[in-house]
Amino acid sequence: MDTTSLFNHFPDLTERQKEQYNQLKDLYLDWNAKINVISRKDMERFYEHHVLHSLAIAKYFELLPGMSVMDLGTGGGFPGIPLAIMFPQTEFYLIDGTGKKIKVVNAVKDAIGLENVVAEQRRAEEVKAKFDVVTGRAVMTLPEIANMAGNRLRIRGDAEAGGILYLKGGDLTEEISKFNRYWRVRKVPVAKWFKEEYFEEKYVVHLY
């Protein structure tokens, strides 16, 4: 997959956004040669496995101007960087416990001129601020992300206001069964929007 297919999924992108998405693969290839933030085999399908997957959140939920988003365990910047390009009027705070990954994130966001992103080496428990949305991708179980991020949400219980938007694959029945009545859970298949084989059994999970 190249950016042509990506742009077909999102036909209303500005030329500036297209330019930013186009720059991503070469930037990550360059950085990956120095600091391994993405598996080598995944780089062959970079736009499908990383950028388009991240943007499943954009298909499910519109991040409004003025909203604040914390991308927890951002790694090399996913889903935070692709979402920040998609929603330039939304403020993004990308954190990860590994300093070298945040170094890559900052280099990429500076190279493409992303002004709505702050990236820091931090652990979630060190962050005191509140956010409309917390995002993440398959770095922990759903109950773990809920426990870690729940008190970082500005509003709980209102799906329209935000919540945790988490990208996760596989059979999530057991994880979802562990939620008590204080959490509401929506699980939406990514294949609803993207028909590529990679997205079978991958979901956007909304916790609110």
VOGU-3710 file (C-alpha; in Angstrom, 3 decimals, decimal comma):
1> mdttslfnhf> 0,000/0,000/0,000  1,178/3,514/-0,806  -0,321/6,902/-0,006  -2,603/6,755/-3,071  -4,695/4,085/-1,375  -4,519/5,979/1,911  -5,791/9,132/0,235  -8,662/7,198/-1,371  -9,870/6,355/2,125  -9,710/10,044/3,075
11> pdlterqkeq> -10,654/12,066/-0,023  -10,981/15,419/1,769  -7,346/15,820/2,817  -5,671/19,148/2,109  -2,502/19,330/0,034  -0,605/20,118/3,230  -1,903/16,946/4,889  -1,068/14,843/1,836  2,451/16,258/1,822  2,890/15,409/5,508
21> ynqlkdlyld> 1,656/11,830/5,057  3,890/11,421/2,006  6,962/12,363/4,039  6,383/9,844/6,817  7,751/6,652/5,303  11,140/8,075/4,301  11,513/9,727/7,705  10,777/6,501/9,550  13,022/4,487/7,223  15,847/6,878/7,978
31> wnakinvisr> 15,289/6,854/11,739  14,653/3,126/11,862  18,152/2,530/10,519  19,501/4,316/13,631  16,911/3,505/16,286  14,686/0,482/15,782  11,174/1,774/16,513  9,273/-0,252/13,884  9,949/-3,880/12,993  11,840/-4,169/9,717
41> kdmerfyehh> 9,218/-6,379/8,065  6,489/-3,911/9,035  8,263/-1,118/7,181  7,380/-2,861/3,903  3,709/-2,208/4,687  4,237/0,995/6,625  1,199/2,905/5,400  -1,176/-0,001/5,891  0,103/-1,364/9,208  0,865/1,926/10,919
51> vlhslaiaky> -0,669/4,984/9,292  -3,985/3,590/8,050  -4,411/1,476/11,185  -3,932/4,600/13,316  -6,523/6,436/11,244  -9,232/3,881/12,023  -9,764/6,092/15,090  -10,466/9,028/12,750  -13,115/6,989/10,932  -14,824/6,186/14,211
61> fellpgmsvm> -14,501/9,481/16,112  -14,054/13,079/14,991  -11,551/14,877/17,165  -12,883/18,435/17,332  -10,881/21,669/17,314  -9,770/22,497/20,835  -9,949/18,926/22,108  -6,905/17,542/23,909  -5,609/14,029/23,297  -3,005/12,007/25,177
71> dlgtgggfpg> -1,427/9,197/23,161  -0,302/6,748/25,822  2,642/4,479/25,019  3,042/6,178/21,656  6,168/4,219/20,680  7,331/5,700/17,399  4,298/7,991/17,293  1,302/5,773/16,555  -1,548/6,472/16,486  -0,637/10,012/17,598
81> iplaimfpqt> 1,302/11,337/14,585  -1,168/10,219/11,860  -4,082/11,539/13,947  -2,344/14,862/14,566  -1,957/15,321/10,806  -5,631/14,478/10,300  -6,826/16,865/13,035  -4,516/19,920/12,990  -6,763/21,935/15,327  -6,631/19,287/18,065
91> efylidgtgk> -3,858/19,301/20,687  -1,870/16,069/21,061  0,361/15,009/23,933  2,412/11,913/23,057  4,157/10,062/25,877  6,309/6,970/26,130  8,620/5,605/28,788  11,433/5,041/26,276  13,475/8,144/25,542  14,849/7,044/22,169
101> kikvvnavkd> 11,326/6,554/20,825  10,337/10,061/21,887  13,494/11,339/20,175  12,194/9,850/16,911  8,699/11,264/17,457  10,060/14,766/18,012  12,326/14,533/14,972  9,430/13,394/12,751  6,981/16,013/13,986  9,576/18,773/13,518
111> aiglenvvae> 10,451/17,531/10,019  6,838/17,669/8,821  5,952/20,843/10,733  3,384/19,433/13,159  2,661/22,307/15,516  -0,126/20,602/17,481  2,063/17,893/19,053  4,083/17,821/22,270  6,031/14,599/22,877  7,784/13,719/26,133
121> qrraeevkak> 9,389/10,781/27,877  6,852/10,309/30,662  4,900/7,585/32,384  1,125/7,949/32,563  1,130/8,086/36,363  3,389/11,155/36,206  0,881/13,119/34,121  -1,497/15,279/36,144  -3,384/16,978/33,306  -6,846/15,908/32,120
131> fdvvtgravm> -7,685/15,084/28,486  -10,801/14,691/26,378  -9,425/11,566/24,710  -6,719/9,017/25,497  -5,482/6,929/22,567  -3,237/3,886/22,364  -2,443/0,814/20,352  -2,153/-2,741/21,686  0,479/-2,116/24,336  -1,629/-3,411/27,240
141> tlpeianmag> -4,937/-5,097/28,032  -8,164/-3,103/27,978  -8,607/-3,232/31,792  -4,995/-2,057/32,186  -5,458/0,932/29,892  -8,724/1,784/31,665  -7,054/1,679/35,087  -4,098/3,705/33,885  -5,952/6,329/31,864  -9,384/6,535/33,470
151> nrlrirgdae> -8,515/9,340/35,868  -6,814/11,281/33,055  -10,164/11,807/31,310  -11,877/15,165/31,638  -15,360/13,639/31,236  -16,497/10,082/31,899  -19,692/8,418/30,719  -20,406/10,550/27,644  -19,413/8,846/24,387  -19,668/12,075/22,398
161> aggilylkgg> -17,305/13,884/24,759  -14,458/11,417/24,275  -13,004/8,636/26,385  -10,351/6,030/25,661  -10,011/5,103/21,976  -7,853/2,010/21,794  -6,686/-0,076/18,833  -6,631/-3,778/19,677  -6,876/-7,065/17,785  -7,952/-10,635/18,397
171> dlteeiskfn> -10,631/-12,089/20,628  -11,397/-9,406/23,218  -14,332/-11,188/24,872  -12,486/-12,011/28,090  -10,931/-8,563/28,436  -14,249/-6,810/27,881  -16,029/-9,143/30,337  -13,844/-7,806/33,147  -15,321/-4,299/32,994  -17,688/-3,302/35,751
181> rywrvrkvpv> -20,744/-1,090/35,412  -18,652/2,082/35,746  -17,337/1,633/32,208  -19,233/1,446/28,946  -17,551/-0,361/26,073  -18,024/-0,175/22,308  -16,066/-2,465/19,984  -16,104/-1,524/16,290  -14,336/-3,670/13,645  -11,733/-1,759/11,617
191> akwfkeeyfe> -12,869/-3,833/8,608  -16,002/-1,682/8,610  -13,898/1,006/6,911  -10,777/-0,750/5,594  -11,147/-3,968/3,583  -7,468/-4,945/3,534  -6,837/-8,419/4,981  -4,573/-6,990/7,678  -7,560/-5,409/9,416  -9,541/-8,595/9,965
201> ekyvvhly> -10,072/-9,071/13,699  -8,780/-5,583/14,519  -10,983/-3,173/16,429  -11,404/0,346/17,677  -12,460/-0,083/21,302  -14,173/2,912/22,897  -14,157/2,995/26,708  -16,143/5,790/28,322
//
